[in-house]
Amino acid sequence: MDIKDIKKEWNAKILDILKALTRICEDHGLTFYCCAGTAIGAVRHHGIIPWDDDIDVIMPRPDYDRLLEIAKKEDFGKYELVTPYDNDAYPLYFSKLSDKTTTLVEERERPCVIGLFVDIFPLDATDDDIDKAHRLKDRYTKIINRLNAISTRNTFGEYMQLLTSTKTWGRFAIKTLAFFCRSAIRRRLIRQMDGMSHLYDYEKAKNVQVYTGSYGYREVFPKEWLGKGKTFPFEDTTVLLPERYDEYLRHFFGDYMQLPPVEQRIEKHNRAYLNMNAREPIEEVKKKLG
């Protein structure tokens, strides 16, 4: 679903969510940093990249865990924290702060109703040895892939197609098991990710990594880059980036100040269904999706 005709309204809503997250974190003494394309936007455009369609932040694991606990007790008004612990249909491990007055289903194959959102990625301590940290990333990715497999609804034909290649036999097996005990498998996978995320003491760690990030081994970097953070203007507000933001961004993107080719200036996220003005129940959305 292309949002170019509603881009101004879309950006305004996700910016409001970011401001709400900032207020929540300021009230409770929590820290987060803008990351990925949002961080580039802050430095290069002083706002959302014109062709970007989301806002991403990273939050140190101790703060992230506190946020999860706060969300259990506190009413965030028109916003809600969507997590894998309180929504069995939610197919991801990281959390989102979501606008409850909107409806969004990102993927038809993984039908989960949320609202427009800001992604909140937990930033975990990892091994001081980079090679070991990379191996942990590999193990974690396998668990994420299993969670993806049991969360994705396939047609019978697509399901049987998994038997045609030895590379997809594992996915076929876990999807078959999930047919009988999906909730139990899901809880087990989340416990495994929780365990790996808390293997190391964040305060003592030399390196950190975003296990749920999409940049592979680049997700591992020195914790010292974060520091106290550096503030940048962002649209009509300000945001915090890692203090050594230049090293951080070059680690991920190289020359991040160079604009990408025109053909790469596109939105990258899926939207199977969208209602910017109201929250709809999943049953009604499924009828509209067909």
Disulfide bonds with the S-S distance in Angstrom:
none
